[in-house]
Amino acid sequence: MKIETLPDADAVAYRAAAFIAAEARSAVRLRGRFTLAVSGGRTPWQMLRLLANEDVPWHGVHLFQVDERVAPAGDAECNLTHIRETLLANAPLAAAHVHAMAVEALDLDAAARQYAQTLRDIAGTPPVLDLVHLGLGPDGHTASMVPGDAVLDVSDAEVGLTAPYMGRRRMTLTFAALNRARCVLWLVTGNEKRAMLARLLAADAAIPAGRVAQRHALVLADCAAAEF
């Protein structure tokens, strides 16, 4: 795992957008497509807004979600709502290349299986995403996988469902999908993340984030998070 320390969250967002754009250009040149999965968060929303202005071969980009709250379409707390406002409203990404988690479905288990099938249809069997963006919670969670949740132990499916967390269940990519990604990009900002960032860098398997494969991982952190 590599880490780059930047002055502040704005610098992290700028660096992340440039990094993703470069990875997209490389993937489309080599394989004809770029499969990107994104998480939520304030700095990531800034990253996506900046990404819309980067030199990206949008015709070859397929956008997936790392996780999503189980909520009605358009809910203000949904990651997809922010993705639409920051990226999709400003970039020429084809609607057919935006793969949203169907968290409004009545049968969530079936929706999770269908999302896993979509991953396979686009990213191969088993699916290998080109880049997965992740965040780090103050409790060590990532991708809506919080300590103690049964979804942490799902090994036979790329997509799972969590128990209620902060009032809502979540649909999330599991370690089975995350750990096959060609690249994992962590964005970590704020001094409340400092202790968990140290544990992430140490690959501490006692926290969910520490169980994500590190061989092709880059951490972009601001000074507040990286001052151990």
C-alpha positions in Angstrom: 0.0 0.0 0.0 1.2 3.5 -0.9 0.2 6.7 0.8 0.4 10.3 -0.3 -0.1 13.1 2.2 -1.7 16.3 0.9 -2.3 19.6 2.6 -6.1 19.4 3.0 -9.3 17.8 1.8 -9.4 20.0 -1.3 -6.0 18.8 -2.4 -7.0 15.2 -1.8 -10.1 15.7 -4.0 -8.0 17.3 -6.8 -5.4 14.5 -6.7 -8.0 11.8 -6.6 -9.8 13.2 -9.7 -6.6 13.4 -11.6 -5.6 9.9 -10.6 -8.9 8.3 -11.6 -8.8 10.1 -15.0 -5.3 8.7 -15.6 -6.4 5.2 -14.7 -9.5 5.6 -17.0 -7.3 6.6 -19.9 -5.0 3.7 -19.4 -7.8 1.1 -18.9 -9.7 2.2 -22.0 -6.5 2.2 -24.1 -5.6 -1.3 -22.9 -9.0 -3.0 -22.5 -11.5 -0.8 -24.1 -13.4 0.1 -20.9 -12.9 1.4 -17.4 -15.0 0.0 -14.6 -15.1 2.4 -11.6 -17.0 1.8 -8.3 -17.4 4.8 -6.0 -18.3 5.3 -2.3 -19.9 8.4 -0.7 -18.7 11.2 1.4 -18.1 15.0 1.3 -14.6 14.8 -0.1 -15.6 12.2 -2.7 -18.5 14.4 -3.9 -15.9 17.1 -4.5 -13.7 14.5 -6.3 -16.5 13.5 -8.6 -17.3 17.1 -9.4 -13.7 17.7 -10.4 -13.5 14.4 -12.3 -16.3 15.7 -14.6 -13.7 18.3 -15.8 -10.9 15.9 -16.4 -9.7 14.4 -19.6 -11.7 11.1 -19.4 -12.7 8.8 -22.2 -16.3 8.7 -21.0 -17.5 6.5 -23.8 -15.6 3.6 -22.2 -16.5 4.3 -18.5 -18.9 2.1 -16.5 -19.8 3.5 -13.2 -20.8 1.2 -10.2 -21.7 1.9 -6.6 -19.7 0.5 -3.8 -22.6 0.9 -1.4 -26.0 2.5 -1.0 -28.6 3.1 1.7 -31.9 1.3 1.4 -34.0 4.3 0.7 -36.5 5.7 -1.9 -35.0 6.9 -5.2 -33.9 10.5 -4.9 -33.5 10.5 -1.1 -31.1 13.2 0.0 -29.0 10.7 1.9 -28.5 8.3 -1.0 -25.1 8.2 -2.6 -26.7 8.0 -6.0 -28.4 11.4 -5.5 -25.0 13.0 -4.9 -23.4 11.1 -7.8 -26.1 12.5 -10.1 -25.6 16.0 -8.8 -21.8 16.1 -8.9 -20.7 13.8 -11.7 -23.6 12.8 -14.0 -25.0 16.3 -14.3 -21.6 17.5 -15.6 -20.1 14.6 -17.5 -21.2 12.9 -20.8 -21.5 9.5 -19.2 -24.1 7.3 -21.0 -27.1 6.4 -18.9 -26.6 2.7 -19.9 -23.1 2.9 -18.3 -24.4 4.0 -14.9 -25.1 0.9 -12.8 -27.1 1.9 -9.8 -27.9 -0.4 -6.9 -31.7 -1.1 -6.9 -32.1 -0.4 -3.2 -35.8 0.6 -3.7 -36.7 -2.9 -4.7 -39.1 -4.9 -2.7 -36.9 -8.0 -2.8 -33.5 -6.8 -1.8 -31.9 -10.2 -1.9 -32.9 -10.6 -5.5 -31.7 -7.0 -6.2 -28.3 -7.9 -4.7 -28.0 -11.0 -6.8 -28.9 -9.0 -9.9 -26.3 -6.4 -9.1 -23.7 -9.1 -8.8 -24.8 -10.4 -12.2 -24.4 -6.9 -13.7 -20.9 -6.8 -12.3 -20.1 -10.1 -14.0 -21.7 -9.0 -17.3 -19.5 -5.9 -17.4 -16.4 -6.8 -15.5 -16.0 -10.5 -16.1 -16.5 -13.7 -14.2 -15.4 -13.4 -11.5 -15.7 -9.6 -11.8 -12.5 -7.6 -11.7 -13.2 -3.8 -11.3 -10.5 -1.5 -12.6 -10.7 1.0 -9.7 -12.6 0.9 -6.4 -12.8 4.1 -4.3 -13.2 3.6 -0.6 -13.6 5.7 2.5 -12.6 5.0 6.1 -15.0 5.5 9.0 -13.9 6.5 12.5 -14.9 3.0 13.6 -12.8 1.4 10.9 -15.8 0.6 8.6 -15.6 0.8 4.8 -18.1 0.2 2.1 -20.9 0.1 4.7 -19.3 -2.9 6.3 -19.2 -2.0 10.0 -17.6 -4.0 12.8 -19.6 -7.0 13.8 -22.0 -7.1 10.7 -22.6 -10.5 9.2 -21.8 -9.2 5.7 -18.1 -9.1 6.7 -18.1 -12.9 6.4 -19.8 -13.2 3.0 -17.4 -14.9 0.7 -19.6 -16.5 -1.9 -21.2 -13.3 -3.3 -19.9 -10.0 -4.6 -22.8 -8.0 -3.3 -24.4 -8.3 0.2 -26.9 -6.6 2.5 -26.1 -5.2 5.9 -28.1 -5.0 9.2 -29.5 -1.6 9.9 -26.7 1.0 10.4 -27.6 4.6 11.4 -31.2 3.8 10.8 -30.9 2.1 7.4 -29.8 -1.2 5.9 -27.3 -0.9 3.1 -26.4 -2.8 -0.1 -22.6 -3.1 -0.5 -19.9 -4.7 -2.4 -18.3 -7.5 -0.3 -14.6 -8.4 0.1 -15.1 -10.9 -2.7 -15.5 -8.0 -5.1 -13.2 -5.4 -3.4 -10.2 -7.7 -3.1 -10.1 -8.5 -6.8 -10.0 -4.9 -7.9 -7.0 -3.8 -10.0 -6.7 -0.7 -7.9 -8.1 0.5 -4.6 -8.1 4.2 -4.0 -8.7 5.3 -0.4 -9.6 8.9 0.5 -9.0 9.7 4.2 -9.5 13.2 5.5 -10.0 14.7 9.0 -8.2 14.2 12.4 -11.0 11.9 13.5 -9.7 9.3 11.1 -6.1 9.4 12.4 -6.2 6.3 14.6 -8.0 4.2 12.0 -5.7 5.3 9.2 -2.8 4.0 11.2 -4.6 0.7 11.7 -5.5 0.6 8.0 -1.8 1.0 7.0 -0.9 -1.8 9.4 -3.5 -4.0 7.7 -5.2 -4.5 11.0 -7.8 -7.2 10.3 -9.7 -6.4 13.5 -11.3 -3.5 11.6 -13.2 -4.0 8.3 -11.0 -1.6 6.3 -8.0 -3.6 7.3 -9.3 -6.7 5.5 -9.2 -5.0 2.1 -6.3 -6.2 -0.1 -3.4 -3.7 -0.1 -1.2 -5.0 -2.9 -2.7 -2.4 -5.4 -3.9 0.3 -3.0 -3.2 4.0 -2.8 -4.2 6.1 0.2 -4.7 9.9 -0.4 -4.8 11.5 3.1 -4.8 15.0 4.3 -2.3 16.2 6.9 -5.0 16.1 9.6 -5.5 12.3 9.1 -1.9 11.4 8.5 -0.3 13.0 11.5 0.1 9.9 13.8 
